[in-house]
Amino acid sequence: MNVRNCRKCGKIFNYVVGPAICPACREAMEEKFQEVKKYVQDNRNATIPDVSEACDVDPNQIKQWIREERLQFADDSPIKVTCEVCGAMILSGRYCDKCKLEMVNNLNGAIRKPQAPVQEPVKKDPTKNKMRFLDK
């Protein structure tokens, strides 16, 4: 059994997987997420500081939800984050489309698919099926 202290409230809980926060704090965080999501839908031109102030949520938490691709924005939204590789501005996630494509190509090149061995055609030996005599 894996027991940990919650990072938010400090209570002890049975940790299974994911962030080290207790079920009560996780539920409260999900409620905050739904509140932020509704606010962003109603106020399309809001910035991260505006959303943070209106919903009483840490701006870093909003950025984390954007990186996790839980929050999506319209193309004309002022809310953007930077690609972790090249620094280009993106609407959600960790990487821009160009860097994602480059990573996929690198991984595909690194992992070679096993190929079936090429078998050479069997040549018939003309002496194989002949009767042989032993010389005495």
Secondary structure, DSSP 8 states (H G I E B T S, - for coil): --EEE-TTT--EEE--SSSS--HHHHHHHHHHHHHHHHHHHH-TT--HHHHHHHHT--HHHHHHHHHTT-S---TT-S--EE-TTT--EESSSSS-HHHHHHHHHHHHHHS--------------TTTTS------
